[in-house]
Amino acid sequence: MTAPHVPVLLAEMVAALMPRDGALYLDGTFGAGGYSRALLDAASCRVVAFDRDPAAAKAAAALAAPYRDRLTLIEGRFSEMESLLKPLGVDAVSGVVLDLGVSSMQLDDAARGFSFRADGPLDMRMSQSGESAADLVNRLSETELVQIIRDFGEERFARRVTRAILAARKTAPITRTGELAALVRRSVPPSGTIDPATRTFQALRIAVNDELGELDRGLIAAERLLAPGGRLAVISFHSLEDRRVKSFLRVRSGHAPRGTRHLPAAREREPSFRLLTPKPVTPSSAELALNPRARSARLRTAERTTAPAWGEAA
């Protein structure tokens, strides 16, 4: 891990969660600990943080020391926060922050296989377990690969990329990021300043880590855990994530589009959230100058009402 992870929209997240003394907050994606530290520094509160990456969990011990018993780190997925909190006797919290996507430490470590900018093993596993990107690239059918690259990468040339992959793997398995990036670049016409491999790598990373499923389950878990008046802050980095967060909060805050005689509205339910950001908060020009990776970040926030959680049946 060669570069520090710079937390994006940090001040805006703290302002939204309004940490207070004695309250408990959840950081669903600990990473380098930037959001957890900001919450702990803002008030005499407690933070329970989650990270599925064993490397992040190991590095967190030194970060936790200055805060003594106010910071607890749990190695695990934020989608499982309810069950992971049970041993601690926690069933309600005052705030939840989710910083989605890949961290700078993961992206900048070539051995983790997330980036097309440096050659490394084609891995991309956040938890360092389960199927890797190489496993998917070499095992899946043409139909399955096209669907992943098209739907998760929003790649117009998904079929062309897939056919290049299928042709290459007939000769030998594709095992390196550099090899895959070169295949994609030969298949996708250049457009602007974005590397042609960007969308395919994003798609595979999302598939390997079930990132959208994790997000859906994590939002539902946060809804159940947040006490009335508790706040949710979600920072996303691409349109697939942001659309999911936007839809979840709009529906549960009563802002979903009304039905028509052709498409009836869903059964009326009492809103479980109050929107705090009808439009997403984006980084300032000053932040972008310091951290260009923040350019696609979007922050959406909402406050939990006294209504029962909608759960998965929403």
Secondary structure, DSSP 8 states (H G I E B T S, - for coil): --S----TTHHHHHHHH---TT-EEEES--TTSHHHHHHHHHSS-EEEEEES-HHHHHHHHHHHGGGGGGEEEEES-GGGHHHHHGGGT---EEEEEEE-S--HHHHH-GGG---SSS--BS---SSS-S--HHHHHHHS-HHHHHHHHHHHH--TTHHHHHHHHHHHHHHS---BHHHHHHHHHHHS--BTTB-TTHHHHHHHHHHHHTHHHHHHHHHHHHHHHEEEEEEEEEEE-SHHHHHHHHHHHHHHTT-S----SSS--------SEEES-SS-B---HHHHHH-GGGGG-EEEEEEE-SS---GGG-
